[in-house]
Amino acid sequence: MVTLSELQIKEVIMMSDGRRLGQISDLEIDGNNGRITALVLIAKDKKSGFFGKADELIIPWRNVEVIGTDVILVNEVKTPTLYSEQELLE
């Protein structure tokens, strides 16, 4: 079994082009069955400002291909979904 803290130290990388997406900050878990539904990453290209919060990158669990010793390879994240506080308020 792998713990969240062990997953958080692994770099998440796109298989198709080798792009580094960042590291896991949290997991989305289905409360009914206890299964992981998505990985939550802090968007690597977005930095939080003084009062702002960095955007989150949500990767569905079905897109995770390999969990290695130091990386997590994901597949087909063509246009990752970014959720910002502004979009959540709308």
N, CA, C and O atoms as a DFTB+ gen file, in Angstrom:
360 C
 N C O
     1  1       0.847      -1.179       0.000
     2  2       0.000       0.000       0.000
     3  2       0.896       1.247       0.000
     4  3       1.943       1.275       0.647
     5  1       0.470       2.255      -0.724
     6  2       1.198       3.513      -0.828
     7  2       0.422       4.583      -0.068
     8  3      -0.798       4.683      -0.198
     9  1       1.126       5.374       0.718
    10  2       0.478       6.448       1.474
    11  2       0.505       7.744       0.668
    12  3       1.268       7.882      -0.288
    13  1      -0.344       8.693       1.072
    14  2      -0.377       9.999       0.409
    15  2       0.978      10.683       0.496
    16  3       1.428      11.282      -0.481
    17  1       1.626      10.607       1.631
    18  2       2.930      11.272       1.774
    19  2       3.974      10.670       0.832
    20  3       4.866      11.381       0.369
    21  1       3.874       9.370       0.543
    22  2       4.789       8.754      -0.420
    23  2       4.471       9.217      -1.847
    24  3       5.379       9.398      -2.657
    25  1       3.192       9.406      -2.150
    26  2       2.801       9.899      -3.472
    27  2       3.211      11.354      -3.667
    28  3       3.566      11.755      -4.775
    29  1       3.166      12.146      -2.599
    30  2       3.448      13.578      -2.705
    31  2       4.888      13.883      -3.074
    32  3       5.163      14.970      -3.583
    33  1       5.812      12.973      -2.839
    34  2       7.213      13.248      -3.180
    35  2       7.558      12.836      -4.608
    36  3       8.668      13.094      -5.075
    37  1       6.623      12.201      -5.300
    38  2       6.855      11.770      -6.674
    39  2       6.457      12.872      -7.659
    40  3       5.450      13.555      -7.469
    41  1       7.245      13.032      -8.693
    42  2       6.958      14.000      -9.756
    43  2       5.949      13.387     -10.720
    44  3       6.099      12.230     -11.113
    45  1       4.923      14.145     -11.110
    46  2       3.926      13.675     -12.074
    47  2       4.357      14.150     -13.460
    48  3       4.565      15.341     -13.687
    49  1       4.487      13.183     -14.391
    50  2       5.022      13.469     -15.719
    51  2       4.065      12.952     -16.784
    52  3       3.501      11.866     -16.652
    53  1       3.889      13.744     -17.843
    54  2       3.061      13.373     -18.985
    55  2       3.830      12.387     -19.863
    56  3       4.957      12.667     -20.274
    57  1       3.231      11.249     -20.148
    58  2       3.912      10.216     -20.943
    59  2       4.163      10.655     -22.381
    60  3       5.209      10.337     -22.946
    61  1       3.227      11.377     -22.979
    62  2       3.323      11.700     -24.405
    63  2       4.485      12.625     -24.755
    64  3       5.113      12.463     -25.800
    65  1       4.776      13.605     -23.878
    66  2       5.834      14.563     -24.212
    67  2       6.878      14.772     -23.107
    68  3       7.789      15.584     -23.266
    69  1       6.751      14.052     -22.001
    70  2       7.727      14.156     -20.925
    71  2       7.609      15.414     -20.082
    72  3       8.482      15.700     -19.263
    73  1       6.523      16.171     -20.280
    74  2       6.336      17.419     -19.539
    75  2       6.088      17.133     -18.060
    76  3       5.316      16.242     -17.707
    77  1       6.750      17.898     -17.211
    78  2       6.573      17.777     -15.766
    79  2       5.371      18.600     -15.344
    80  3       5.325      19.809     -15.569
    81  1       4.399      17.939     -14.731
    82  2       3.184      18.626     -14.314
    83  2       3.259      19.123     -12.873
    84  3       2.511      20.026     -12.497
    85  1       4.129      18.562     -12.077
    86  2       4.259      18.976     -10.679
    87  2       4.147      17.795      -9.742
    88  3       4.337      16.645     -10.138
    89  1       3.833      18.095      -8.488
    90  2       3.698      17.059      -7.473
    91  2       2.295      17.080      -6.892
    92  3       1.619      18.108      -6.906
    93  1       1.871      15.946      -6.387
    94  2       0.525      15.799      -5.831
    95  2       0.408      16.597      -4.540
    96  3       1.273      16.525      -3.667
    97  1      -0.675      17.357      -4.434
    98  2      -0.954      18.067      -3.186
    99  2      -2.074      17.392      -2.407
   100  3      -2.143      17.496      -1.183
   101  1      -2.963      16.689      -3.140
   102  2      -4.105      16.055      -2.481
   103  2      -4.695      15.000      -3.412
   104  3      -4.291      14.880      -4.568
   105  1      -5.646      14.247      -2.896
   106  2      -6.355      13.241      -3.679
   107  2      -7.844      13.489      -3.578
   108  3      -8.328      13.948      -2.544
   109  1      -8.583      13.190      -4.646
   110  2     -10.043      13.168      -4.576
   111  2     -10.429      11.711      -4.355
   112  3      -9.980      10.827      -5.084
   113  1     -11.264      11.464      -3.346
   114  2     -11.653      10.103      -3.004
   115  2     -13.171       9.999      -3.003
   116  3     -13.861      10.863      -2.464
   117  1     -13.684       8.932      -3.613
   118  2     -15.118       8.656      -3.619
   119  2     -15.510       8.183      -2.223
   120  3     -15.030       7.153      -1.751
   121  1     -16.371       8.933      -1.576
   122  2     -16.784       8.612      -0.210
   123  2     -17.592       7.343      -0.086
   124  3     -17.660       6.756       0.994
   125  1     -18.209       6.906      -1.177
   126  2     -19.040       5.699      -1.135
   127  2     -18.224       4.414      -1.123
   128  3     -18.582       3.454      -0.440
   129  1     -17.120       4.393      -1.884
   130  2     -16.353       3.153      -1.959
   131  2     -14.900       3.302      -1.517
   132  3     -14.165       2.315      -1.471
   133  1     -14.477       4.520      -1.192
   134  2     -13.123       4.748      -0.704
   135  2     -12.044       4.696      -1.769
   136  3     -10.861       4.609      -1.437
   137  1     -12.418       4.747      -3.034
   138  2     -11.442       4.689      -4.123
   139  2     -11.001       6.087      -4.541
   140  3     -11.763       7.051      -4.459
   141  1      -9.758       6.172      -4.989
   142  2      -9.218       7.433      -5.501
   143  2      -9.866       7.710      -6.853
   144  3      -9.899       6.837      -7.720
   145  1     -10.383       8.931      -7.033
   146  2     -10.988       9.302      -8.312
   147  2     -10.109      10.260      -9.110
   148  3     -10.220      10.328     -10.334
   149  1      -9.230      11.006      -8.423
   150  2      -8.380      11.967      -9.138
   151  2      -7.183      12.373      -8.282
   152  3      -7.208      12.285      -7.054
   153  1      -6.144      12.816      -8.968
   154  2      -4.985      13.418      -8.321
   155  2      -5.158      14.927      -8.392
   156  3      -5.615      15.453      -9.407
   157  1      -4.802      15.618      -7.337
   158  2      -4.869      17.078      -7.313
   159  2      -3.440      17.596      -7.207
   160  3      -2.716      17.266      -6.267
   161  1      -3.041      18.414      -8.185
   162  2      -1.704      18.999      -8.215
   163  2      -1.814      20.507      -8.175
   164  3      -2.812      21.072      -8.623
   165  1      -0.809      21.156      -7.649
   166  2      -0.701      22.606      -7.783
   167  2      -0.105      22.849      -9.161
   168  3       0.961      22.326      -9.484
   169  1      -0.793      23.639      -9.969
   170  2      -0.344      23.898     -11.342
   171  2       1.066      24.464     -11.325
   172  3       1.329      25.486     -10.691
   173  1       1.967      23.793     -12.025
   174  2       3.380      24.156     -12.012
   175  2       3.635      25.546     -12.578
   176  3       4.527      26.251     -12.105
   177  1       2.864      25.949     -13.585
   178  2       3.087      27.253     -14.224
   179  2       2.349      28.388     -13.531
   180  3       2.489      29.542     -13.934
   181  1       1.573      28.092     -12.510
   182  2       0.855      29.131     -11.771
   183  2       1.433      29.232     -10.362
   184  3       1.540      28.230      -9.655
   185  1       1.792      30.407      -9.970
   186  2       2.307      30.645      -8.622
   187  2       1.302      31.489      -7.869
   188  3       0.663      32.376      -8.435
   189  1       1.171      31.205      -6.601
   190  2       0.232      32.000      -5.817
   191  2       0.851      33.356      -5.496
   192  3       2.046      33.467      -5.223
   193  1       0.026      34.356      -5.535
   194  2       0.482      35.694      -5.206
   195  2       0.412      35.922      -3.704
   196  3       0.232      34.983      -2.930
   197  1       0.554      37.161      -3.307
   198  2       0.542      37.495      -1.893
   199  2      -0.791      37.123      -1.261
   200  3      -0.823      36.527      -0.184
   201  1      -1.889      37.469      -1.922
   202  2      -3.215      37.153      -1.403
   203  2      -3.888      36.029      -2.189
   204  3      -4.932      35.523      -1.776
   205  1      -3.304      35.640      -3.306
   206  2      -3.943      34.651      -4.169
   207  2      -3.595      33.230      -3.795
   208  3      -2.712      32.976      -2.977
   209  1      -4.307      32.314      -4.411
   210  2      -4.077      30.897      -4.227
   211  2      -3.744      30.307      -5.592
   212  3      -4.386      30.638      -6.589
   213  1      -2.751      29.443      -5.635
   214  2      -2.377      28.826      -6.905
   215  2      -3.507      27.947      -7.421
   216  3      -4.269      27.383      -6.635
   217  1      -3.617      27.829      -8.740
   218  2      -4.633      26.987      -9.351
   219  2      -4.309      25.515      -9.121
   220  3      -3.149      25.139      -8.958
   221  1      -5.355      24.689      -9.109
   222  2      -5.183      23.259      -8.944
   223  2      -5.358      22.564     -10.281
   224  3      -6.195      22.957     -11.094
   225  1      -4.576      21.547     -10.498
   226  2      -4.644      20.723     -11.690
   227  2      -5.254      19.391     -11.273
   228  3      -4.703      18.707     -10.410
   229  1      -6.376      19.011     -11.867
   230  2      -7.083      17.793     -11.515
   231  2      -6.833      16.751     -12.610
   232  3      -7.157      16.987     -13.774
   233  1      -6.262      15.605     -12.245
   234  2      -5.997      14.530     -13.196
   235  2      -6.829      13.316     -12.787
   236  3      -6.612      12.761     -11.710
   237  1      -7.768      12.898     -13.619
   238  2      -8.581      11.722     -13.286
   239  2      -7.709      10.476     -13.072
   240  3      -6.703      10.287     -13.756
   241  1      -8.104       9.645     -12.132
   242  2      -7.338       8.443     -11.792
   243  2      -7.176       7.519     -13.005
   244  3      -6.158       6.838     -13.130
   245  1      -8.170       7.490     -13.895
   246  2      -8.093       6.619     -15.074
   247  2      -6.938       7.008     -15.998
   248  3      -6.540       6.209     -16.846
   249  1      -6.393       8.215     -15.852
   250  2      -5.274       8.664     -16.684
   251  2      -3.911       8.302     -16.100
   252  3      -2.888       8.529     -16.745
   253  1      -3.882       7.741     -14.887
   254  2      -2.618       7.326     -14.276
   255  2      -2.224       5.989     -14.895
   256  3      -2.974       5.017     -14.814
   257  1      -1.044       5.943     -15.513
   258  2      -0.567       4.726     -16.173
   259  2       0.392       3.938     -15.290
   260  3       0.246       2.725     -15.137
   261  1       1.381       4.629     -14.705
   262  2       2.419       3.944     -13.934
   263  2       2.760       4.765     -12.700
   264  3       2.921       5.983     -12.775
   265  1       2.868       4.086     -11.568
   266  2       3.399       4.722     -10.357
   267  2       4.741       4.050     -10.089
   268  3       4.804       2.903      -9.646
   269  1       5.819       4.795     -10.368
   270  2       7.169       4.270     -10.199
   271  2       7.748       4.650      -8.857
   272  3       7.043       5.149      -7.979
   273  1       9.047       4.410      -8.704
   274  2       9.705       4.701      -7.434
   275  2       9.852       6.196      -7.178
   276  3       9.831       6.636      -6.028
   277  1      10.002       6.988      -8.257
   278  2      10.162       8.431      -8.051
   279  2       9.291       9.289      -8.970
   280  3       9.310      10.515      -8.861
   281  1       8.527       8.664      -9.875
   282  2       7.637       9.414     -10.775
   283  2       6.285       8.725     -10.904
   284  3       6.146       7.530     -10.643
   285  1       5.295       9.511     -11.314
   286  2       3.981       8.996     -11.677
   287  2       3.751       9.420     -13.116
   288  3       3.760      10.612     -13.424
   289  1       3.543       8.445     -14.004
   290  2       3.329       8.737     -15.414
   291  2       1.836       8.764     -15.699
   292  3       1.104       7.838     -15.349
   293  1       1.395       9.845     -16.343
   294  2      -0.015       9.987     -16.687
   295  2      -0.146      10.065     -18.192
   296  3       0.775      10.489     -18.889
   297  1      -1.306       9.650     -18.685
   298  2      -1.551       9.558     -20.108
   299  2      -2.742      10.420     -20.491
   300  3      -3.691      10.560     -19.719
   301  1      -2.691      10.993     -21.675
   302  2      -3.808      11.718     -22.277
   303  2      -4.380      12.847     -21.422
   304  3      -5.595      12.949     -21.250
   305  1      -3.527      13.669     -20.904
   306  2      -3.972      14.888     -20.226
   307  2      -3.684      16.010     -21.203
   308  3      -2.760      16.800     -21.007
   309  1      -4.486      16.072     -22.261
   310  2      -4.238      17.024     -23.354
   311  2      -4.425      18.458     -22.896
   312  3      -3.550      19.299     -23.101
   313  1      -5.543      18.734     -22.288
   314  2      -5.798      20.064     -21.753
   315  2      -6.264      19.887     -20.313
   316  3      -7.464      19.788     -20.056
   317  1      -5.322      19.845     -19.372
   318  2      -5.682      19.616     -17.978
   319  2      -6.680      20.652     -17.480
   320  3      -6.642      21.814     -17.885
   321  1      -7.558      20.223     -16.610
   322  2      -8.569      21.108     -16.051
   323  2      -7.966      21.907     -14.907
   324  3      -7.426      21.343     -13.956
   325  1      -8.063      23.213     -15.010
   326  2      -7.589      24.081     -13.941
   327  2      -8.792      24.691     -13.245
   328  3      -9.666      25.266     -13.894
   329  1      -8.838      24.571     -11.962
   330  2      -9.912      25.171     -11.183
   331  2      -9.324      26.331     -10.388
   332  3      -8.425      26.141      -9.568
   333  1      -9.825      27.503     -10.632
   334  2      -9.377      28.643      -9.848
   335  2     -10.522      29.075      -8.945
   336  3     -11.669      28.683      -9.158
   337  1     -10.218      29.864      -7.963
   338  2     -11.268      30.349      -7.059
   339  2     -12.312      31.134      -7.816
   340  3     -13.492      31.063      -7.475
   341  1     -11.917      31.886      -8.839
   342  2     -12.858      32.674      -9.625
   343  2     -13.891      31.778     -10.310
   344  3     -15.082      32.090     -10.299
   345  1     -13.438      30.647     -10.915
   346  2     -14.356      29.760     -11.594
   347  2     -15.314      29.091     -10.617
   348  3     -16.471      28.848     -10.960
   349  1     -14.860      28.792      -9.421
   350  2     -15.709      28.148      -8.428
   351  2     -16.814      29.074      -7.944
   352  3     -17.886      28.609      -7.558
   353  1     -16.564      30.384      -7.960
   354  2     -17.544      31.352      -7.496
   355  2     -18.628      31.593      -8.528
   356  3     -19.729      32.015      -8.171
   357  1     -18.347      31.337      -9.798
   358  2     -19.300      31.608     -10.877
   359  2     -20.392      30.567     -10.947
   360  3     -21.273      30.653     -11.802
